[in-house]
Amino acid sequence: MTRIEESAGTEDDPFARLAERDARLRGAKSDDDEPQHFRLTLTEHAVARLQALRVQEQDAALSLRVRVYAGGCSGYRTEFSLDKRQTDADMEVLQDGVRVLIDRLSAQTLGASRLDFERSPIGESFRLLADKAHNACGCGVSFAL
């Protein structure tokens, strides 16, 4: 029978380090505090796509929700969804008549970032470009901070 030793620390496990960091961020910030160094700007392509989605869905209150979470091959992934409801945990970014919602923990993780929308022969998608990101996976879905 082979015995598997458990590591005493998390220094060798990047996902455990990310979970610890996220826990520290949650404990260090109250919901009333604004995340430090957060700034989100939208490219004209992102604004145009959000405006088109609002027209397509016939809903002027439609917003893009951005969420950053641990995962992917580089450490962090982004998730985009359409939403109409803003919660107390959300920050709101208004630009050129469109609205982006992001929770405070995701905002703290990202720092200064740019939201773009890209079309290619294989599809189209929103893409978040974080200034703090120093590496990304080959497919461009996840990034490392």
OpenMM code with the backbone's topology and positions (N, CA, C; nanometers):
from openmm import Vec3, app, unit

residues = "MET THR ARG ILE GLU GLU SER ALA GLY THR GLU ASP ASP PRO PHE ALA ARG LEU ALA GLU ARG ASP ALA ARG LEU ARG GLY ALA LYS SER ASP ASP ASP GLU PRO GLN HIS PHE ARG LEU THR LEU THR GLU HIS ALA VAL ALA ARG LEU GLN ALA LEU ARG VAL GLN GLU GLN ASP ALA ALA LEU SER LEU ARG VAL ARG VAL TYR ALA GLY GLY CYS SER GLY TYR ARG THR GLU PHE SER LEU ASP LYS ARG GLN THR ASP ALA ASP MET GLU VAL LEU GLN ASP GLY VAL ARG VAL LEU ILE ASP ARG LEU SER ALA GLN THR LEU GLY ALA SER ARG LEU ASP PHE GLU ARG SER PRO ILE GLY GLU SER PHE ARG LEU LEU ALA ASP LYS ALA HIS ASN ALA CYS GLY CYS GLY VAL SER PHE ALA LEU".split()
positions = [
    Vec3(0.0853, -0.1167, 0.0000),
    Vec3(0.0000, 0.0000, 0.0000),
    Vec3(0.0897, 0.1227, 0.0000),
    Vec3(0.0637, 0.2160, -0.0893),
    Vec3(0.1404, 0.3393, -0.0982),
    Vec3(0.0765, 0.4456, -0.0110),
    Vec3(0.1600, 0.5131, 0.0640),
    Vec3(0.1111, 0.6181, 0.1520),
    Vec3(0.1407, 0.7531, 0.0873),
    Vec3(0.0395, 0.8398, 0.0825),
    Vec3(0.0576, 0.9733, 0.0266),
    Vec3(0.0724, 1.0710, 0.1417),
    Vec3(0.1844, 1.1402, 0.1439),
    Vec3(0.2103, 1.2390, 0.2487),
    Vec3(0.1379, 1.3680, 0.2165),
    Vec3(0.0757, 1.4277, 0.3169),
    Vec3(0.0144, 1.5586, 0.2997),
    Vec3(0.1171, 1.6651, 0.3289),
    Vec3(0.1123, 1.7721, 0.2518),
    Vec3(0.2049, 1.8828, 0.2706),
    Vec3(0.1699, 1.9578, 0.3990),
    Vec3(0.2711, 1.9981, 0.4716),
    Vec3(0.2494, 2.0715, 0.5949),
    Vec3(0.2045, 2.2143, 0.5670),
    Vec3(0.2447, 2.2723, 0.4530),
    Vec3(0.2101, 2.4105, 0.4206),
    Vec3(0.1480, 2.4201, 0.2840),
    Vec3(0.1186, 2.5427, 0.2459),
    Vec3(0.0551, 2.5649, 0.1164),
    Vec3(0.1515, 2.6242, 0.0159),
    Vec3(0.2795, 2.6332, 0.0516),
    Vec3(0.3745, 2.6993, -0.0377),
    Vec3(0.3894, 2.6296, -0.1725),
    Vec3(0.3594, 2.5002, -0.1810),
    Vec3(0.3712, 2.4274, -0.3069),
    Vec3(0.2393, 2.4158, -0.3824),
    Vec3(0.1317, 2.4621, -0.3244),
    Vec3(-0.0002, 2.4492, -0.3851),
    Vec3(-0.0533, 2.5876, -0.4223),
    Vec3(-0.0481, 2.6246, -0.5510),
    Vec3(-0.0913, 2.7593, -0.5889),
    Vec3(-0.2390, 2.7845, -0.5613),
    Vec3(-0.3232, 2.6835, -0.5723),
    Vec3(-0.4650, 2.7037, -0.5476),
    Vec3(-0.4932, 2.7247, -0.3995),
    Vec3(-0.4184, 2.6591, -0.3129),
    Vec3(-0.4332, 2.6838, -0.1698),
    Vec3(-0.3879, 2.8251, -0.1353),
    Vec3(-0.2804, 2.8716, -0.2006),
    Vec3(-0.2349, 3.0099, -0.1779),
    Vec3(-0.3408, 3.1091, -0.2238),
    Vec3(-0.4057, 3.0820, -0.3370),
    Vec3(-0.5116, 3.1704, -0.3849),
    Vec3(-0.6296, 3.1725, -0.2883),
    Vec3(-0.6661, 3.0575, -0.2356),
    Vec3(-0.7769, 3.0517, -0.1404),
    Vec3(-0.7434, 3.1290, -0.0133),
    Vec3(-0.6193, 3.1179, 0.0347),
    Vec3(-0.5771, 3.1939, 0.1524),
    Vec3(-0.5801, 3.3438, 0.1255),
    Vec3(-0.5334, 3.3836, 0.0076),
    Vec3(-0.5331, 3.5258, -0.0290),
    Vec3(-0.6755, 3.5789, -0.0342),
    Vec3(-0.7653, 3.5029, -0.0960),
    Vec3(-0.9040, 3.5457, -0.1044),
    Vec3(-0.9656, 3.5598, 0.0350),
    Vec3(-0.9337, 3.4670, 0.1245),
    Vec3(-0.9849, 3.4748, 0.2613),
    Vec3(-0.9311, 3.5983, 0.3327),
    Vec3(-0.8020, 3.6299, 0.3114),
    Vec3(-0.7445, 3.7508, 0.3727),
    Vec3(-0.8122, 3.8757, 0.3185),
    Vec3(-0.8370, 3.8803, 0.1883),
    Vec3(-0.9043, 3.9964, 0.1290),
    Vec3(-1.0450, 4.0131, 0.1839),
    Vec3(-1.1176, 3.9023, 0.1979),
    Vec3(-1.2535, 3.9109, 0.2521),
    Vec3(-1.2506, 3.9606, 0.3952),
    Vec3(-1.1528, 3.9162, 0.4731),
    Vec3(-1.1430, 3.9591, 0.6117),
    Vec3(-1.0931, 4.1012, 0.6277),
    Vec3(-1.0160, 4.1491, 0.5326),
    Vec3(-0.9560, 4.2818, 0.5442),
    Vec3(-1.0487, 4.3924, 0.4969),
    Vec3(-1.1479, 4.3615, 0.4200),
    Vec3(-1.2351, 4.4633, 0.3620),
    Vec3(-1.3770, 4.4463, 0.4133),
    Vec3(-1.4382, 4.5560, 0.4506),
    Vec3(-1.5810, 4.5520, 0.4795),
    Vec3(-1.6551, 4.5843, 0.3510),
    Vec3(-1.7842, 4.5609, 0.3496),
    Vec3(-1.8617, 4.5880, 0.2294),
    Vec3(-1.8682, 4.7361, 0.1970),
    Vec3(-1.8434, 4.8220, 0.2970),
    Vec3(-1.8486, 4.9658, 0.2742),
    Vec3(-1.7192, 5.0202, 0.2174),
    Vec3(-1.6109, 4.9467, 0.2285),
    Vec3(-1.4812, 4.9921, 0.1792),
    Vec3(-1.4715, 4.9738, 0.0289),
    Vec3(-1.4119, 5.0701, -0.0375),
    Vec3(-1.3856, 5.0571, -0.1803),
    Vec3(-1.2527, 4.9854, -0.1986),
    Vec3(-1.2455, 4.8889, -0.2879),
    Vec3(-1.1181, 4.8218, -0.3144),
    Vec3(-1.0139, 4.9230, -0.3626),
    Vec3(-0.8949, 4.9078, -0.3117),
    Vec3(-0.7868, 4.9978, -0.3501),
    Vec3(-0.7402, 4.9664, -0.4909),
    Vec3(-0.7051, 5.0699, -0.5645),
    Vec3(-0.6438, 5.0588, -0.6965),
    Vec3(-0.7352, 4.9978, -0.8017),
    Vec3(-0.8668, 4.9937, -0.7774),
    Vec3(-0.9573, 4.9393, -0.8785),
    Vec3(-0.9989, 5.0490, -0.9759),
    Vec3(-0.9884, 5.0180, -1.1024),
    Vec3(-1.0357, 5.1070, -1.2091),
    Vec3(-1.0674, 5.0173, -1.3278),
    Vec3(-1.1859, 5.0313, -1.3812),
    Vec3(-1.2255, 4.9531, -1.4980),
    Vec3(-1.2674, 5.0495, -1.6076),
    Vec3(-1.2032, 5.0374, -1.7227),
    Vec3(-1.2427, 5.1162, -1.8393),
    Vec3(-1.2877, 5.0199, -1.9483),
    Vec3(-1.3810, 5.0650, -2.0288),
    Vec3(-1.4359, 4.9840, -2.1368),
    Vec3(-1.3881, 5.0397, -2.2703),
    Vec3(-1.3501, 4.9503, -2.3600),
    Vec3(-1.3133, 4.9932, -2.4941),
    Vec3(-1.4414, 5.0279, -2.5698),
    Vec3(-1.4273, 5.0965, -2.6812),
    Vec3(-1.5457, 5.1310, -2.7606),
    Vec3(-1.6150, 5.0052, -2.8140),
    Vec3(-1.5391, 4.8970, -2.8369),
    Vec3(-1.5992, 4.7702, -2.8818),
    Vec3(-1.6865, 4.7094, -2.7720),
    Vec3(-1.6408, 4.7164, -2.6464),
    Vec3(-1.7183, 4.6634, -2.5347),
    Vec3(-1.8454, 4.7456, -2.5140),
    Vec3(-1.8342, 4.8765, -2.5207),
    Vec3(-1.9512, 4.9637, -2.5054),
    Vec3(-2.0525, 4.9353, -2.6160),
    Vec3(-2.0046, 4.9264, -2.7405),
    Vec3(-2.0947, 4.9011, -2.8537),
    Vec3(-2.1666, 4.7677, -2.8387),
    Vec3(-2.0954, 4.6637, -2.7936),
    Vec3(-2.1582, 4.5327, -2.7784),
    Vec3(-2.2620, 4.5350, -2.6670),
    Vec3(-2.2322, 4.6020, -2.5562),
    Vec3(-2.3288, 4.6112, -2.4464),
    Vec3(-2.4528, 4.6898, -2.4900),
    Vec3(-2.4340, 4.7963, -2.5648),
    Vec3(-2.5482, 4.8718, -2.6164),
    Vec3(-2.6323, 4.7844, -2.7091),
    Vec3(-2.5672, 4.7069, -2.7948),
    Vec3(-2.6391, 4.6172, -2.8864),
    Vec3(-2.7162, 4.5094, -2.8102),
    Vec3(-2.6575, 4.4562, -2.7045),
    Vec3(-2.7258, 4.3542, -2.6243),
    Vec3(-2.8493, 4.4117, -2.5565),
    Vec3(-2.8411, 4.5351, -2.5094),
    Vec3(-2.9571, 4.5992, -2.4462),
    Vec3(-3.0697, 4.6167, -2.5478),
    Vec3(-3.0364, 4.6525, -2.6707),
    Vec3(-3.1374, 4.6677, -2.7755),
    Vec3(-3.1952, 4.5309, -2.8123),
    Vec3(-3.1067, 4.4333, -2.8294),
    Vec3(-3.1495, 4.2978, -2.8672),
    Vec3(-3.2442, 4.2385, -2.7633),
    Vec3(-3.2118, 4.2577, -2.6366),
    Vec3(-3.2945, 4.2040, -2.5280),
    Vec3(-3.4107, 4.2958, -2.4920),
    Vec3(-3.4162, 4.4131, -2.5542),
    Vec3(-3.5192, 4.5132, -2.5272),
    Vec3(-3.5273, 4.5454, -2.3789),
    Vec3(-3.4103, 4.5693, -2.3193),
    Vec3(-3.4024, 4.5956, -2.1762),
    Vec3(-3.2919, 4.6973, -2.1481),
    Vec3(-3.3308, 4.8200, -2.1227),
    Vec3(-3.2343, 4.9277, -2.0976),
    Vec3(-3.1628, 4.9113, -1.9628),
    Vec3(-3.2161, 4.8277, -1.8744),
    Vec3(-3.1543, 4.8077, -1.7431),
    Vec3(-3.0496, 4.6968, -1.7428),
    Vec3(-3.0299, 4.6321, -1.8546),
    Vec3(-2.9368, 4.5199, -1.8630),
    Vec3(-2.7937, 4.5653, -1.8387),
    Vec3(-2.7224, 4.4918, -1.7538),
    Vec3(-2.5834, 4.5218, -1.7204),
    Vec3(-2.4977, 4.3987, -1.7452),
    Vec3(-2.3691, 4.4228, -1.7611),
    Vec3(-2.2744, 4.3117, -1.7690),
    Vec3(-2.2187, 4.2881, -1.6300),
    Vec3(-2.2260, 4.1648, -1.5833),
    Vec3(-2.1688, 4.1287, -1.4536),
    Vec3(-2.0349, 4.0602, -1.4795),
    Vec3(-1.9321, 4.1053, -1.4066),
    Vec3(-1.7974, 4.0494, -1.4178),
    Vec3(-1.7630, 3.9862, -1.2839),
    Vec3(-1.7111, 3.8650, -1.2900),
    Vec3(-1.6686, 3.7949, -1.1685),
    Vec3(-1.5339, 3.7306, -1.1951),
    Vec3(-1.4430, 3.7448, -1.0996),
    Vec3(-1.3117, 3.6820, -1.1081),
    Vec3(-1.3052, 3.5767, -0.9992),
    Vec3(-1.2607, 3.4575, -1.0346),
    Vec3(-1.2503, 3.3512, -0.9354),
    Vec3(-1.1282, 3.2644, -0.9636),
    Vec3(-1.0843, 3.1941, -0.8619),
    Vec3(-0.9686, 3.1061, -0.8760),
    Vec3(-1.0055, 2.9912, -0.9682),
    Vec3(-0.9143, 2.9614, -1.0612),
    Vec3(-0.9384, 2.8512, -1.1531),
    Vec3(-0.8633, 2.8711, -1.2824),
    Vec3(-0.8781, 2.7787, -1.3724),
    Vec3(-0.8075, 2.7862, -1.4995),
    Vec3(-0.6645, 2.7392, -1.4844),
    Vec3(-0.5945, 2.7332, -1.5940),
    Vec3(-0.4583, 2.6803, -1.5897),
    Vec3(-0.3562, 2.7839, -1.5439),
    Vec3(-0.3935, 2.9131, -1.5356),
    Vec3(-0.2989, 3.0145, -1.4909),
    Vec3(-0.3311, 3.0712, -1.3538),
    Vec3(-0.4428, 3.0354, -1.2943),
    Vec3(-0.4723, 3.0787, -1.1580),
    Vec3(-0.6054, 3.1490, -1.1401),
    Vec3(-0.6449, 3.2368, -1.2334),
    Vec3(-0.7708, 3.3099, -1.2222),
    Vec3(-0.8470, 3.3047, -1.3539),
    Vec3(-0.9784, 3.3009, -1.3422),
    Vec3(-1.0663, 3.3026, -1.4591),
    Vec3(-1.1663, 3.4153, -1.4423),
    Vec3(-1.2190, 3.4630, -1.5520),
    Vec3(-1.3257, 3.5620, -1.5465),
    Vec3(-1.4541, 3.4995, -1.5981),
    Vec3(-1.5619, 3.5452, -1.5428),
    Vec3(-1.6939, 3.4987, -1.5835),
    Vec3(-1.7768, 3.6226, -1.6152),
    Vec3(-1.8447, 3.6218, -1.7279),
    Vec3(-1.9294, 3.7325, -1.7691),
    Vec3(-2.0728, 3.6827, -1.7821),
    Vec3(-2.1667, 3.7631, -1.7343),
    Vec3(-2.3077, 3.7293, -1.7499),
    Vec3(-2.3875, 3.8588, -1.7591),
    Vec3(-2.5081, 3.8482, -1.8107),
    Vec3(-2.5968, 3.9630, -1.8172),
    Vec3(-2.6882, 3.9598, -1.6956),
    Vec3(-2.7105, 4.0767, -1.6370),
    Vec3(-2.7863, 4.0838, -1.5135),
    Vec3(-2.8591, 4.2175, -1.5075),
    Vec3(-2.9682, 4.2196, -1.4348),
    Vec3(-3.0418, 4.3446, -1.4130),
    Vec3(-3.0348, 4.3886, -1.2678),
    Vec3(-2.9984, 4.2974, -1.1803),
    Vec3(-3.0034, 4.3259, -1.0366),
    Vec3(-2.8663, 4.3607, -0.9817),
    Vec3(-2.8603, 4.4674, -0.9061),
    Vec3(-2.7385, 4.5058, -0.8371),
    Vec3(-2.7559, 4.4736, -0.6898),
    Vec3(-2.6550, 4.4111, -0.6303),
    Vec3(-2.6604, 4.3771, -0.4880),
    Vec3(-2.5759, 4.4758, -0.4081),
    Vec3(-2.5854, 4.4690, -0.2770),
    Vec3(-2.5059, 4.5553, -0.1900),
    Vec3(-2.3573, 4.5260, -0.2022),
    Vec3(-2.3214, 4.4049, -0.2452),
    Vec3(-2.1802, 4.3669, -0.2573),
    Vec3(-2.1195, 4.4110, -0.3902),
    Vec3(-2.1995, 4.4710, -0.4790),
    Vec3(-2.1517, 4.5090, -0.6117),
    Vec3(-2.0995, 4.6513, -0.6171),
    Vec3(-2.0027, 4.6699, -0.7020),
    Vec3(-1.9597, 4.8025, -0.7428),
    Vec3(-2.0161, 4.8232, -0.8827),
    Vec3(-2.0433, 4.9477, -0.9161),
    Vec3(-2.1019, 4.9799, -1.0447),
    Vec3(-2.0049, 5.0675, -1.1239),
    Vec3(-1.9826, 5.0317, -1.2488),
    Vec3(-1.9011, 5.1117, -1.3390),
    Vec3(-1.9926, 5.1583, -1.4515),
    Vec3(-2.0069, 5.2895, -1.4652),
    Vec3(-2.0882, 5.3481, -1.5707),
    Vec3(-1.9971, 5.4144, -1.6714),
    Vec3(-2.0167, 5.3825, -1.7986),
    Vec3(-1.9373, 5.4452, -1.9037),
    Vec3(-2.0198, 5.4495, -2.0317),
    Vec3(-2.0310, 5.5655, -2.0885),
    Vec3(-2.1008, 5.5849, -2.2165),
    Vec3(-2.2399, 5.5227, -2.2183),
    Vec3(-2.3110, 5.5323, -2.1067),
    Vec3(-2.4484, 5.4847, -2.1005),
    Vec3(-2.4665, 5.3372, -2.0719),
    Vec3(-2.3590, 5.2629, -2.0533),
    Vec3(-2.3719, 5.1208, -2.0181),
    Vec3(-2.3193, 5.0990, -1.8764),
    Vec3(-2.3616, 4.9897, -1.8174),
    Vec3(-2.3280, 4.9618, -1.6777),
    Vec3(-2.2639, 4.8243, -1.6655),
    Vec3(-2.1551, 4.8191, -1.5858),
    Vec3(-2.0873, 4.6938, -1.5534),
    Vec3(-2.0923, 4.6785, -1.4022),
    Vec3(-2.1286, 4.5596, -1.3558),
    Vec3(-2.1325, 4.5290, -1.2132),
    Vec3(-2.0193, 4.4336, -1.1804),
    Vec3(-1.9530, 4.4580, -1.0679),
    Vec3(-1.8447, 4.3700, -1.0247),
    Vec3(-1.8451, 4.3664, -0.8724),
    Vec3(-1.8302, 4.2476, -0.8159),
    Vec3(-1.8275, 4.2368, -0.6706),
    Vec3(-1.6944, 4.2904, -0.6175),
    Vec3(-1.6919, 4.3305, -0.4930),
    Vec3(-1.5747, 4.3964, -0.4349),
    Vec3(-1.4509, 4.3068, -0.4322),
    Vec3(-1.4676, 4.1789, -0.4058),
    Vec3(-1.3530, 4.0881, -0.4027),
    Vec3(-1.2906, 4.0754, -0.5418),
    Vec3(-1.3728, 4.0644, -0.6446),
    Vec3(-1.3203, 4.0587, -0.7813),
    Vec3(-1.2502, 4.1892, -0.8171),
    Vec3(-1.3070, 4.3021, -0.7754),
    Vec3(-1.2457, 4.4322, -0.8033),
    Vec3(-1.1101, 4.4440, -0.7344),
    Vec3(-1.1021, 4.3990, -0.6104),
    Vec3(-0.9759, 4.4033, -0.5356),
    Vec3(-0.8722, 4.3139, -0.6033),
    Vec3(-0.9148, 4.2005, -0.6534),
    Vec3(-0.8243, 4.1083, -0.7200),
    Vec3(-0.7698, 4.1690, -0.8489),
    Vec3(-0.8554, 4.2348, -0.9247),
    Vec3(-0.8166, 4.2878, -1.0554),
    Vec3(-0.7296, 4.4125, -1.0496),
    Vec3(-0.7655, 4.5066, -0.9664),
    Vec3(-0.6983, 4.6361, -0.9712),
    Vec3(-0.7423, 4.7096, -1.0963),
    Vec3(-0.6515, 4.7801, -1.1603),
    Vec3(-0.6837, 4.8538, -1.2829),
    Vec3(-0.6935, 4.7559, -1.3997),
    Vec3(-0.8023, 4.7683, -1.4774),
    Vec3(-0.8262, 4.6744, -1.5868),
    Vec3(-0.9008, 4.7425, -1.7000),
    Vec3(-0.9009, 4.6736, -1.8139),
    Vec3(-0.9713, 4.7208, -1.9321),
    Vec3(-1.0589, 4.6071, -1.9829),
    Vec3(-1.1829, 4.6394, -2.0153),
    Vec3(-1.2768, 4.5413, -2.0685),
    Vec3(-1.2910, 4.5649, -2.2178),
    Vec3(-1.2721, 4.4595, -2.2962),
    Vec3(-1.2803, 4.4684, -2.4412),
    Vec3(-1.3780, 4.3627, -2.4907),
    Vec3(-1.4216, 4.3788, -2.6142),
    Vec3(-1.5040, 4.2782, -2.6803),
    Vec3(-1.4362, 4.2457, -2.8117),
    Vec3(-1.4167, 4.1161, -2.8384),
    Vec3(-1.3444, 4.0735, -2.9571),
    Vec3(-1.4272, 3.9754, -3.0389),
    Vec3(-1.4177, 3.9909, -3.1697),
    Vec3(-1.4770, 3.8949, -3.2632),
    Vec3(-1.3637, 3.8299, -3.3410),
    Vec3(-1.3745, 3.6995, -3.3611),
    Vec3(-1.2750, 3.6271, -3.4396),
    Vec3(-1.3476, 3.5204, -3.5206),
    Vec3(-1.2779, 3.4533, -3.6112),
    Vec3(-1.3434, 3.3480, -3.6903),
    Vec3(-1.4009, 3.2341, -3.6050),
    Vec3(-1.3491, 3.2158, -3.4833),
    Vec3(-1.3985, 3.1050, -3.4010),
    Vec3(-1.4986, 3.1484, -3.2949),
    Vec3(-1.5315, 3.2770, -3.2884),
    Vec3(-1.6319, 3.3209, -3.1930),
    Vec3(-1.6132, 3.4648, -3.1518),
    Vec3(-1.6898, 3.5043, -3.0525),
    Vec3(-1.6821, 3.6388, -2.9987),
    Vec3(-1.6958, 3.6318, -2.8479),
    Vec3(-1.6314, 3.7270, -2.7800),
    Vec3(-1.6387, 3.7246, -2.6345),
    Vec3(-1.5864, 3.8549, -2.5759),
    Vec3(-1.6302, 3.8801, -2.4523),
    Vec3(-1.5707, 3.9879, -2.3750),
    Vec3(-1.4363, 3.9382, -2.3254),
    Vec3(-1.3454, 4.0299, -2.3061),
    Vec3(-1.2126, 3.9932, -2.2578),
    Vec3(-1.1664, 4.0981, -2.1588),
    Vec3(-1.1195, 4.0531, -2.0444),
    Vec3(-1.0725, 4.1421, -1.9392),
    Vec3(-0.9210, 4.1430, -1.9391),
    Vec3(-0.8631, 4.2592, -1.9481),
    Vec3(-0.7180, 4.2748, -1.9511),
    Vec3(-0.6761, 4.3454, -1.8219),
    Vec3(-0.6249, 4.2697, -1.7262),
    Vec3(-0.5862, 4.3236, -1.5961),
    Vec3(-0.4423, 4.3720, -1.5997),
    Vec3(-0.4196, 4.4945, -1.5514),
    Vec3(-0.2837, 4.5493, -1.5477),
    Vec3(-0.1906, 4.4639, -1.4612),
    Vec3(-0.2457, 4.4035, -1.3550),
    Vec3(-0.1631, 4.3237, -1.2634),
    Vec3(-0.1279, 4.1858, -1.3178),
    Vec3(-0.1958, 4.1424, -1.4236),
    Vec3(-0.1716, 4.0083, -1.4791),
    Vec3(-0.0326, 4.0039, -1.5416),
    Vec3(0.0439, 3.9029, -1.5043),
    Vec3(0.1790, 3.8898, -1.5588),
    Vec3(0.1948, 3.7678, -1.6479),
    Vec3(0.0894, 3.6890, -1.6588),
    Vec3(0.0957, 3.5689, -1.7415),
    Vec3(-0.0458, 3.5284, -1.7763),
    Vec3(-0.0637, 3.4641, -1.8889),
    Vec3(-0.1946, 3.4150, -1.9295),
    Vec3(-0.1765, 3.2790, -1.9954),
    Vec3(-0.2826, 3.2008, -1.9943),
    Vec3(-0.2754, 3.0708, -2.0600),
    Vec3(-0.2791, 3.0903, -2.2115),
    Vec3(-0.2474, 2.9877, -2.2853),
    Vec3(-0.2405, 2.9955, -2.4311),
    Vec3(-0.3734, 3.0293, -2.4959),
    Vec3(-0.4838, 2.9852, -2.4384),
    Vec3(-0.6138, 3.0144, -2.4990),
    Vec3(-0.6676, 3.1490, -2.4556),
    Vec3(-0.6019, 3.2139, -2.3586),
    Vec3(-0.6413, 3.3469, -2.3158),
    Vec3(-0.7580, 3.3507, -2.2188),
    Vec3(-0.7976, 3.2367, -2.1628),
    Vec3(-0.9113, 3.2311, -2.0735),
    Vec3(-0.8732, 3.2628, -1.9290),
    Vec3(-0.7552, 3.2233, -1.8867),
    Vec3(-0.7162, 3.2487, -1.7480),
    Vec3(-0.5848, 3.3267, -1.7449),
    Vec3(-0.5572, 3.3836, -1.6271),
    Vec3(-0.4391, 3.4676, -1.6115),
    Vec3(-0.3821, 3.4509, -1.4724),
    Vec3(-0.2587, 3.4933, -1.4546),
    Vec3(-0.1906, 3.4859, -1.3250),
    Vec3(-0.1607, 3.6264, -1.2767),
    Vec3(-0.1690, 3.6458, -1.1458),
    Vec3(-0.1394, 3.7754, -1.0841),
    Vec3(-0.0098, 3.7673, -1.0050),
] * unit.nanometer
topology = app.Topology()
chain = topology.addChain("A")
for resn in residues:
    res = topology.addResidue(resn, chain)
    for name in ("N", "CA", "C"):
        topology.addAtom(name, app.Element.getBySymbol(name[0]), res)
